[in-house]
Amino acid sequence: MAKAKDLIVKVIPSRIANVFVKKHHYSGKVVSNSQLHFGVFMGGLLHGVMSFGPSTVKANLIGLVENTGWNEFIELNRMAFDEVLPKNSESRAIGVALRIIRKQAPHIKWVVSFADGTRCGDGTIYRASGFLLTQIIKNRGILVDHNGNAFSRVTFTAHRPNEKHLFKKMKLIEGFQLRYIYLLDKNAKLTVPVIPFSRIQEIGASMYKGKRPVDSIVANAEKSD
């Protein structure tokens, strides 16, 4: 039986990564400014992709860690895995990718990623991979149109400013967004507090594979009363 330690993680071209992401990521979309793609292989076949790139809103994030240079952090903006990989494969794959980045790109001090607690999950994989939780906020950036298609507010503000009027007609999706940070440079210091993972359940922000546990739904309802 295959085990997570049998995985092979290596850099792959964007043309291969993007096809896989579009097929297996819940959004069905890639991030256009992704620059670094890792493929997760087992038995010679591709079963997962992790895409990294500069954050679209770098100016809003650079201050999260002291003395960060403009090109000293990167965002893990897409993770897509199929159902074939064995247990713990995701966290192992992330660990290998982070070690490669630390070795091959030592100027990168930290990695940021966001968990979509409106449609996907609250970041279980990030927590298992040693990321620190630094923010939990009610969703302000994921909207849905009348056809049920979801869009990020950043899509319009940063990439399609001439179409800002379109998202004004869309509705925010109920849920939370969670921000996680991994310090590749162990001397790096956060400028924001680390939030205990228990806080996720306390405020009703729990979600796993697009489903919210009953206790999270109840917690949200109580806070709305």
C-alpha positions in Angstrom: 0.0 0.0 0.0 1.3 3.4 -1.0 2.3 5.8 1.8 2.8 9.6 2.0 6.6 9.1 2.3 6.5 7.5 -1.2 5.5 10.8 -2.8 7.8 12.7 -5.2 7.5 16.5 -5.2 9.2 18.5 -8.0 8.8 21.6 -10.0 6.7 21.3 -13.1 5.8 23.8 -15.9 2.7 26.0 -15.6 1.1 24.5 -18.7 0.9 21.1 -16.9 0.0 22.6 -13.5 -2.8 24.8 -14.8 -4.6 22.0 -16.5 -4.5 19.9 -13.3 -5.7 22.9 -11.1 -8.6 23.7 -13.4 -9.7 20.1 -13.2 -9.2 19.4 -9.5 -9.4 22.8 -7.6 -12.9 23.6 -6.2 -12.8 27.0 -8.0 -11.9 25.6 -11.4 -9.6 28.6 -11.8 -5.9 29.3 -11.8 -4.2 32.4 -10.4 -2.7 34.2 -13.3 0.4 35.4 -11.5 1.5 32.0 -10.2 5.2 31.6 -11.0 6.3 28.4 -9.2 4.5 25.1 -9.5 5.2 21.9 -7.7 3.8 18.6 -8.9 3.0 15.7 -6.5 3.7 12.4 -8.1 3.1 8.8 -7.1 3.9 5.8 -9.3 5.0 8.3 -11.9 1.6 9.9 -12.2 0.6 13.5 -11.2 -1.9 13.6 -8.3 -1.4 17.0 -6.9 -0.3 20.6 -7.6 0.8 23.5 -5.4 1.2 26.9 -7.1 3.1 29.8 -5.6 3.4 33.4 -6.7 3.5 37.1 -5.6 0.5 38.2 -3.6 -1.8 40.4 -5.6 -2.1 42.8 -2.7 1.6 42.7 -1.6 1.4 46.2 0.0 -1.3 45.0 2.4 0.7 41.9 3.5 4.4 42.9 3.5 4.1 44.4 7.0 2.9 41.2 8.6 6.5 40.2 9.2 9.2 42.6 10.4 11.7 44.0 7.9 10.3 42.1 4.9 11.7 43.2 1.5 9.3 43.5 -1.5 10.4 40.1 -2.9 11.0 38.3 0.4 7.6 36.6 0.7 5.5 34.5 -1.5 1.9 33.3 -1.5 0.7 29.7 -1.8 -2.3 30.5 -3.9 -3.5 27.2 -5.2 -3.5 23.6 -3.9 -5.2 20.9 -5.8 -5.0 17.2 -5.0 -7.0 14.3 -6.4 -8.5 11.5 -4.3 -5.9 8.9 -5.1 -3.1 10.0 -2.6 -2.9 8.3 0.8 -3.5 9.9 4.1 -1.2 12.8 5.1 0.0 13.3 1.6 -1.0 17.0 1.4 0.9 18.1 4.5 4.0 16.0 3.5 3.9 17.5 0.0 3.7 21.1 1.4 6.6 20.3 3.7 8.8 19.1 0.9 7.9 22.1 -1.3 8.7 24.5 1.6 12.1 22.8 2.1 12.9 23.2 -1.6 12.0 26.9 -1.5 14.1 27.5 1.6 17.1 25.8 -0.1 16.7 27.1 -3.6 15.3 30.6 -2.9 16.9 31.6 0.5 15.8 35.2 0.0 12.1 34.1 0.7 11.5 34.6 4.4 7.9 33.5 4.7 4.9 32.1 2.9 1.3 33.3 3.2 -1.8 31.5 2.2 -5.5 31.9 2.7 -8.2 29.3 3.5 -11.6 29.8 2.0 -14.1 29.1 4.7 -17.0 30.0 2.5 -16.6 27.2 -0.1 -13.7 24.9 0.8 -12.2 24.6 4.3 -10.7 26.3 7.3 -7.1 25.3 6.7 -6.7 21.9 8.2 -3.8 21.1 5.9 -2.0 24.4 6.8 -2.3 23.6 10.5 -0.9 20.1 10.0 2.0 21.7 8.0 3.2 24.1 10.7 1.6 27.3 9.5 0.5 29.9 12.0 -3.0 31.3 12.0 -2.9 35.1 12.0 -6.4 36.2 11.0 -10.0 35.1 10.9 -12.4 37.5 9.3 -15.9 37.2 7.9 -15.9 37.0 4.2 -15.5 40.4 2.4 -14.0 39.3 -0.8 -15.7 36.3 -2.4 -18.9 37.1 -4.2 -21.3 35.1 -6.3 -23.3 36.2 -9.4 -26.9 35.3 -10.3 -25.6 32.2 -12.1 -23.8 30.9 -9.0 -20.4 31.7 -10.3 -17.9 32.9 -7.6 -15.4 35.7 -8.0 -12.8 37.4 -5.9 -13.3 41.1 -5.3 -9.6 41.4 -6.1 -10.3 40.2 -9.6 -12.1 43.4 -10.3 -10.2 45.9 -8.1 -6.7 44.7 -9.3 -7.2 43.1 -12.7 -10.5 44.3 -14.1 -11.0 47.9 -12.7 -13.2 48.9 -15.6 -15.7 46.3 -14.5 -16.0 47.3 -10.8 -19.7 47.9 -11.4 -20.3 44.2 -11.9 -19.3 43.1 -8.4 -21.6 45.7 -6.9 -24.5 43.5 -8.2 -23.1 40.3 -6.7 -23.7 38.9 -3.2 -21.1 38.1 -0.6 -20.9 34.4 0.2 -21.5 33.6 3.9 -18.5 32.3 5.7 -15.0 33.2 6.8 -11.5 33.7 5.4 -8.5 32.6 7.3 -4.9 33.8 6.9 -2.0 31.5 7.6 1.8 32.2 7.6 4.8 29.9 7.5 8.1 31.4 8.6 10.9 29.9 6.4 13.3 32.2 8.2 13.2 31.2 11.8 14.6 34.6 12.8 11.7 36.4 11.2 9.2 37.9 13.6 5.5 38.5 13.1 4.0 41.9 13.7 0.5 40.4 14.3 -0.7 38.0 17.0 -0.8 34.3 16.5 -4.4 33.0 16.9 -5.0 29.7 18.7 -6.5 27.1 16.4 -9.3 26.6 18.9 -10.6 30.0 18.0 -11.9 28.7 14.6 -14.5 26.5 16.3 -15.3 29.0 19.0 -16.5 31.6 16.5 -18.2 29.1 14.1 -15.7 29.3 11.3 -15.1 25.6 10.9 -15.4 24.1 7.5 -14.0 20.9 5.8 -14.4 20.0 2.2 -17.0 22.6 1.6 -19.2 21.6 4.6 -19.7 23.3 7.9 -20.1 21.1 11.0 -23.3 21.4 12.9 -21.6 23.1 15.9 -20.2 25.8 13.6 -23.7 26.5 12.2 -25.1 26.7 15.7 -22.3 29.0 16.9 -22.9 31.4 14.0 -26.6 31.4 14.7 -26.1 32.3 18.4 -23.8 35.1 17.5 -26.4 36.5 15.1 -29.2 36.6 17.7 
